[in-house]
Amino acid sequence: MRTFCYKFLLCAGFAFALTSVLMVGAGSAAAQSTTEGSIAGTIFDPSGASVNGAAVTIHNVGTNADIRLASDSSGFFKAPLVEPGTYTVKIVDPGFAEYRADAVVVLVGQVTTLEPHLSVATASSSVVVTEQTPSLNLESPDFNSTIDTRTISALPINNRR
């Protein structure tokens, strides 16, 4: 009988310790929030075909920082972990006019999507987009994981209410 009690207490203690560790880990994961957004898009030529290897420069208007990258073989580019703010996106590829989008707004937890259509270059031409559509996520059910204090205080927790 004594051995059974000892084994039971040992197992109960282990289960309690494991549960505590898992709950602390889950609590810290839920407390983390994202502080960046991203800019992504697919680059097209006048015929609607994708443009691969185009040079993309994303310029932060507030900090003057630049992010430089290139489109992949399907014309897709993505700059993850971009600070929230206003940006100018410039796309250059040989044989095409420079594409420029001003006032591209990046919000926390959102992907700002661009679909630049490059035009054929002339002696000196560039395309400037001065207004950007609001960034609405209509393609996926992703949402921001920021939780305000009202939501946290409304959680049903023992001994708080």
N, C-alpha and C positions, 0 to 999 in steps of 0.2 A: 504494500500500500504506500509506503514511504517513497519507494522508487517511482511509482506512478505520479505522485504529487510533485516530486522533483522534476520529472520529465514534462509534466503539464505546465509548471511554472516556467521552465526553461523555454518551452515552445511559445507560451503566451508572451513572455518577455521579448523573444525574437520577433514575433509577429508585430508587437507594439513598436519596436525599434524600426522595423522595416516600413511600417505604415507611416511613422513620423518622418523618416527620411524621404519617402515618396511625396508626402504632403508638403514638406518644405521645398522640395525641388519643383513641384507643380506650382506652388505659390510664387516662387521667384521667377518662373517662366511666364506666368500670367502677369507679373508686375512689369515685365519688360515691354517697352513700346518702341515702335519704329520712329525714327526722327528724320528719315529721308524719303524722297520720292525717286522717280526715274523718268528718263526720256527714251522713247523707242519709236521705231517706224520702219517702213519699207520704202526704198527709193525706186522710182519708176522713170522710164524714159518716155518720150512722146507717144510711142506705140503701145505703152502699157507693160512693156517688159521690164523686169527688175534690173537694176544697175548694181553690179558687184564691184567691190574695191573702191567705192567712192569715199573720199576723205570727208569726214564729218567733224566739225569743230563746234563745241558747245561752250559758249562764253557766258559766265555769270556776270550780269550787269552790275550787281552790288559789290562784288569782291574782285572783279577783273580776272578771275581764275578761268583757265581753259581746260576742257576735257577734249582730247583728240582720239578718234577711233575711225575705223573703216567699216563699210558695209560688208557682209559676208556674201557667199556665192548666190544667195537668194535675194540680195539687196537689203537684207534686214540689218539694223543696227540697234544697240541698246546700251545706254549708260545707266547702270544701276547705282544706287547709293548717292544720289544727287541731292545736295542741300536744297531745301525749299527756297524759292525766290524766282526772280525774273531772268530769263536767259535769251540769248540770241543764238540761233542755230544756223550754221553756214555749211553748205555741202558743195564740194568741188569735185569734178571728174573731167578728165580730158575729153574734149569734143562736145561738152555741154556747157550751157551758161551757168554761172554761179547761182545757187539757190540760197536765199536768206530769209529766215523767219524771225521777226522781232517780237518782243513781248510774249515769249513762250513761258507760261507760268507753271512752276512745279510745286505741287502741294504734298504735304506729309502723307505717306502711305498710298499715294496715287501714281499711276503710270500715265504720263502725258504722251499721247500718241500723235505722231506726225506721219503724213503720207505725201512726201514731196514728189512732184512731177517735174523732172528736169526738162528744159527745152534745149533745142540744138543751139550751139553757140554761134554767134555772129562775130563781127570784128571786136565789139566790146558790149556785151549785154549781161545783165543780171536780173534775177527775179527776186523782188523783195515783198514779203508778206508782212503787213504791218499789224494785222489783227489776228488773234488766235481764238478758236472756239473754246468754250469752257471745257475743262477736263472732266468728263463724265465717264465712268466705267460701265459701259453697256455690254461688255463681252464676257465678263466673269463675275462670280459672286464674291470676289475679294472685298474686304472692307478694312477700315482702319481699326487697329486694336487699342486705341487710346480710350481709357476709361476714366470718367470724371469722378469727383468725390461724392456726388449725389448717388451715383450708381453703386459705388462701393459701400456707402452707409446704408443703402437699402437692402443689402444682401442679408439673408436670414442666417445669423450666427448665434449659437447658444450663448447664454449669459450676457448678451448685449442688449436684448430687448426685454 
